[in-house]
Amino acid sequence: MADVAAVAGVSHQTVSRVLNDHPSVRAATRDRVLAAIDELGYRRNSAARALVTSRSATLGVLTTGSALFGPTSTLLAVEAAARDRGYFVSVATLSTYDTDTMHQALEHFMAQGVDGIVVIAPHDEVAAAVESFRAPVPVVVVAALDADVSDGGSEQDRGPRTMSVAVDQRAGARRATEHLLDLGHRDVVHLAGPSAWFDARERAAGWREALVARGITPARPRVCSWSAGDGYAAGRDLAEAVVAGEGPTAVLAGNDQLALGLLRALWERGVRVPDDVSVIGFDDVAGAAYFVPPLTTVRQHFAELGARSVAMVLAALAGEPVALERIEPELVIRSSTAPPP
């Protein structure tokens, strides 16, 4: 910085103001400093800056090793939002979620001196391990944390700086089911995701609530993985029931991959969508509009989820009050749904 100041003919403090976008620097002076920076190839010394400010401008992001659409999209959104706010991210992906492994990853972040942590926690094991870790920095969990995640504990049992943000999965599934009911369907089957996943439980709850509100007793959902293969297997059974005149007229799939497999199975058996059975997915993956037929689905706004996660960490660092946040999903209606036959 001293070299930059000498070339630009300004003080060390002026160079610092330019680097920190201080509004009191005149435009001509700023341009002169930036030209000197470019000429000298100056780069900030992040380690030295961290010593002065006690901040590393780095956030830790802990996620599963899954390639599933939701966790991956959330990770990309958090990284982009952090960059927009002048932060870098240090990412740890885990394939096992036991407490020791999770705590080792979190301790690694502490050793790096991260300013805060975002945990993409789609299921119980991840959230429980994070809940039991007393981090000295703000931790935001991207999941709808139950109050009893930590062995029946309450909000007071959680780490003092643990917060959460999530897309309202229950509202999305409820809205999707209501769309089918409004079309006239009464027999709506749900292909649910794994029960250890928060999103799967919330979506099943939303489906159930919508049916009960209309005086319909829900059948037990069929629990699957998140894969198209499981959707295909379930679809073969449902197709046979439909052909026999005993099947549902509508299906809410736990995600778009399940819906994709389901559509293939129905097509193979000659069951027409939406003429014989309506199908709704969840996520609005890239390409959902080009399924055959184009898939009605629930869109999650991942960019907003990432932005709010990062904003929550930074608000906590600034000592501002933060609370649980829910982001409203959007029902995207395409041609895979229609009135029942």
N, C-alpha and C positions, 0 to 999 in steps of 0.2 A: 504493500500500500504506500510505503514511503517512496518507492521508485515511481509509482503512478503519480503521486502528488508532485514530485520533482519535474516530471515530464510535462504535466498539465499546468504547472505553475500555481498550484493551489495548496491548501493545508491538508494534512492527514485527516483532519476531522471532516473536511469537505468531501474527500474521497469516500469516507465512511457513510456520509449522508447520501451520496449518490447511490452507493451499493444498497442502501436500505430504503431507497425511494422516498427520502425525506422531502416534503413539499416546499421547503424553504430555499432550495437550490435553484438559481436562475437557469433558464433553458440553455443559454450559451455556455455557462460553466459546466452544466451536466454533459453537453455534447463534447466539450474539451476533455473532460475526465473519461468519458466513454471511448473517445478516440485514443487516448493514452493507454487505456486498458487493452484495446484492440491491438495497438502497436506493440505492447510489451508481452502480449499473451498472458495477461494476469488471470489467475484463478484463485478463488477464495480458498483459504486453508480451513477446511471444515472442522478439523480437530482443534485448531486454535480458537476458532469462533465458539465452539462448544465450551471451551474453558472459560471464555469471557462471559458468555450469556447463560451458562448452565443449561443450554438447550442444544440438542443434536440435530434438530430439524428432520428427524427420522421417526417414522411410526413402524412398529412391528405389526405384521399381519399374519395371523395364524389360521390356517385352513386345512381341510382334509385333502388327501391326495386324489380326490374324486375328479373325474372329467365331466361330471354331470353339469347340465346347462346352468342351473341356479347358482351353485357355489362358484363355478368358473366365472360366470357373468358378474357376480358380486365382487370377486377378487379384482377383476379388471376395472370395475367401476370405482372401487376404493382406491386403487393405484392412481387412476386418472384424477380423482377428486383431490388426493393428497398432492399430486404434482401441481394442480391448479392453485393450491394454497401454499406453494413453496416448500413442500415436504417431499422427502424420498421415503420409500418403503423398504423394509427388510422382510422378506417372506419366508415362512417356514411351512412346508406341507408335510402332513403326517399320514401314514397309512394305518397306524394303530393309535387308539385313543385312550389307552389306560392312563391312570393318573400320573404315574412316574414319567412316562414319555411326554405327556402334555406339560408337566412341570419343568422338565428339562428344557423344552423349547421356550417356555416363558422365561426361565432363568437366563437362557441364552440372550433373549431380548434385553433383559436387565443388564447383562454384562456389556451389551452394545451401547447402553445409555439411551435407549429410545425414549421419546417424550410421552408416548402413549401406545396402546395396543388395540387393534381391532381383531376380534376373533369371529371368524365365520363358522358358526356353531350349529349345523343343521340337525344334530341329534343329541340324545341324552348324555352319552359318555363324554362328549366334548364339553358340553355346558357344565356338567357336574365337576369335571376336573378344573375348569376355569373358576367356578364358584368357590372351590376350596383353596385357590391360590391367592394369597394376600399381596397384591402388586402395589408398589409404592407410586405407580403412575396410573392415570385414568385408563380404564379398560372398557371398551364398548363391544358387546356381544351382539352379533347380527343374528338374532333369533328371538322368538316370542317366549322368553323365559317363564316357565311356570314358577309359582312361589315355592313349590315343594321340590324343586330340582335337587337340592342338596339334602337328601335323606329327610324329607318332611320339614325342612327349614322354612323360615319366613323371610320376608324382605330384610329384616334386621340381621339375619344370619349371613347375608352376602357380604362380599368385600365392600368396604366403604366407598370405593371409587368405581364399582362395576355398574355399568348402565347397559341398556339394550335398545335396539331399533329393529324393526321388522316390517315387511309387507304384511298387510292384514289378510292372511291366508283364509281365515274363516269367512270373512266378508266376501272374498272372491269366489269361494265355492258356493256360498249361499246365493250370491247373485247369479251364478251359472245355473244352479238348480232352479231358482225362481224363473229364469228365462225358459227352461224346459216346461215348468208347470204352467207358465203363462201361455205357452203354445198348446196346452191341453194334455200333456203327458201326466200320467198318474203312477206309472211303474218306472221309476228311475233307479237304475243300478249304479253302484259306485265301485270302480276299481281303485282301491286305495294303495298308497305307497307304504313302505315299511313302517310299522307302528312305533319304532324307536326314533323316528324322525319327527321333529316338531311340526314341520310343514304338513306331513301326511296326516297327523292327528288333527290339526286345525282344519284342514280341508274336509276331512271326514265329519268333523263337528259341524261345519257350515252346511254341508249337504244334509245332515240329519236335522238340523234346526229348520231348514227351509221346508222339508217334508212335514215335520211335526206341526209347523205353523199352519199348514194347509189341511191338517187333520189326517195325514197319511202316516201309517206306521212303517218306518223304514225297515227293510230287510238288513241282514248282516252284510257289510261290505266285503268284497273279495280282496284280501290283502295280497299284494304283489311286491316285487321289487320295483325299481323305476324303469326297467328295461322294456324295449319294444318286444323282446322275446316273451316276456311275461304277459304283455298285452295281447300278443298273438295267441298264446295258450289259453288265456281267459276268453278271448274272442271266439275260439273254436267251440268252446262249451256253450257260450251264449248264442252263437249262430245255430247250433243244433236245436237249442230250446226255441229260438224264434221260428225256425222252419217247422217245428212240431206244434207251433201255436201257443207255446208256454213261456216265451221269452219276454223280456222287457221291451218297451218302445223307445227307451232312451238310456244312454250310458254317460255318466260323468267319469272321465278317466283322471287319475291322480296327477298325470303330467302328459305332455304331448307325445313322448315316446311310447307310453302305454297306449295312447290313442292311435298312434301310427300302426302298431302291431295289431290292435283291434280292427282297424279299418281293413288291413290285409286279410285277416281271418274271415271277416264278414264278406268281403268281395269274393274270396275263394269259394264260399258256400252259396253264393248267389243272393245274399241278403243285401238289399240296396240301402245306401245311406244318402239322403235322410228319409227316403220313401218308406222303408220298413222300420229303420231304427235311426234315431238321432244320436250324434256323438259330440261331446264337448271335451276338450283337453284343458291343460293348465300350463302356462309359461309363455306361450306365443314364441316358440323357438324360430330361428331363422328358417324360412322355408315352409312354415305352417300354412301360409296362404297358398302354397302350391301342392299341398296334399290333394288326393283325389277322394272325395271332394275337398275344397278348401276348408280348413278346420276352424270352427268356432272354438274360441279358447279364452283364457284369462291372462291378460298381459301384466307382467310385473315390471315396474319402472326401476330398473337396476341403477341407472345413472343417479336418480334421486336417492336411492338407498345408499350408494357410495358417498354421495355428497353429505347426506345427513350423518352418516357414521363418522366421517372426518370432522364435520362441524361440531359434533357432540364431544369428541376428544378435545378439540381446541377450546371449546367453551369451558370444559372442566379445567383445562390448564389455566384459563383466565379467571377461574374462580366463580364462574357464572353458574346459576342453577340449571340442572338438566333433568329431564324426565323421560320415561318410556315413550317412544314414538312409534306410531303406526302409519304406514304409507298405504293409501288406497290403491288397489289394483283396478284394472279396467277390463270389462267384458268386451271382447272383439267378436262381433257376430258375423259369421260367414255362412256358407251354404251347406254345412254338415248338420244343421238343425232345421227342423220344419215341424208342423203339426203332426200328430200321430196318424197312422193309417186308419 
